[in-house]
Amino acid sequence: MFLVIDKSKIFSYIVAICTVIILFVAATGLNNMSSENSVMTSTNITNVNQVNNINMINSIATNNSVNN
């Protein structure tokens, strides 16, 4: 049995290996994303908005009591 190697096969192997390496690098990069960049569900956004509204109301009430 003879092993036939030509330029097109070598090029195909190089492209396949580079593609796999790029995919692994991309997967590692996506896996290391911080929570700041993650997608929030609408429930989480609603809860955060409610907390922000409560904090704003409390700060306004505090400022009004200090001014009076």
C-alpha positions in Angstrom: 0.0 0.0 0.0 1.3 3.4 -1.0 0.6 6.6 0.8 -0.2 9.3 -1.8 0.2 12.8 -0.5 -0.4 15.8 -2.8 -0.7 19.5 -2.3 -4.6 19.5 -2.1 -4.6 17.0 0.7 -2.0 18.8 2.7 -3.9 22.1 2.3 -7.2 20.4 3.4 -5.5 19.0 6.5 -4.1 22.4 7.4 -7.4 24.1 6.9 -9.2 21.5 9.1 -6.6 21.7 11.9 -6.7 25.5 11.8 -10.5 25.5 11.9 -10.5 23.2 15.0 -8.0 25.4 16.8 -10.0 28.6 16.0 -13.2 26.9 17.3 -11.5 25.9 20.6 -10.1 29.4 21.1 -13.5 30.9 20.4 -15.2 28.5 22.8 -12.7 29.4 25.5 -13.3 33.1 25.0 -17.0 32.7 25.1 -16.7 30.5 28.2 -14.7 33.2 30.0 -17.2 36.0 29.5 -18.0 38.0 32.6 -21.5 38.3 34.0 -21.7 41.9 32.9 -21.8 40.8 29.3 -24.3 38.0 29.8 -27.9 38.3 28.6 -30.5 39.0 31.3 -34.0 37.6 31.1 -36.9 40.0 31.3 -37.7 38.8 34.8 -34.2 39.8 36.0 -34.4 43.1 34.3 -37.8 43.8 35.9 -36.4 42.9 39.4 -33.4 45.1 38.9 -35.6 48.0 37.8 -37.8 47.6 40.8 -34.8 47.6 43.1 -33.5 50.8 41.4 -36.9 52.5 41.7 -37.0 51.6 45.5 -33.5 53.0 45.9 -34.4 56.2 44.1 -37.5 56.7 46.2 -35.5 56.1 49.4 -32.8 58.6 48.4 -35.5 61.2 47.4 -37.2 60.7 50.8 -33.8 61.0 52.6 -33.0 64.2 50.7 -36.4 65.7 51.5 -36.1 64.9 55.2 -32.7 66.5 55.3 -33.9 69.7 53.6 -36.9 70.1 55.9 
